[in-house]
Amino acid sequence: MSSVRKCSRTGCLQPAVATLTYAYSDSTAVVGPLATASEPHSYDLCEEHALRLTVPKGWEVVRHEGAFAAPDRSDDELTALAEAVREAGRTDRAAAPPEPDGPSGRRGHLRVLPDPIS
């Protein structure tokens, strides 16, 4: 079973190296390094589609500076998955506290992820 995610563009079979997320309230498209997990409101893109992305008139594109790195496959992914399943199955843990509201008074929809290289 391959854990490498593919580009979300129809007909593209290249491996994904970037993640596209939209901030509709700001009319902004954000193209950054590949997210650690696939999310329903984001799109995985190969390098070609990440670099060629265009947006509607009046929108802004925020792009990751530098080259996109191909994701590393490792056995750590399987270990992390097993740990997550084990943690989700625990019955002795308390419920997670709700996330705090952002500065605008509503929950934010963009997250900053740590650099996977460092």
Salt bridges, closest charged atoms under 4 A:
GLU39 OE2 - ARG111 NH2 1.87
ASP44 OD2 - ARG5 NE 2.68
GLU48 OE2 - ARG52 NH1 2.57
GLU83 OE2 - ARG86 NH1 3.53
GLU87 OE1 - ARG90 NH1 3.25
GLU87 OE2 - ARG93 NE 3.96
ASP92 OD1 - ARG90 NE 3.01
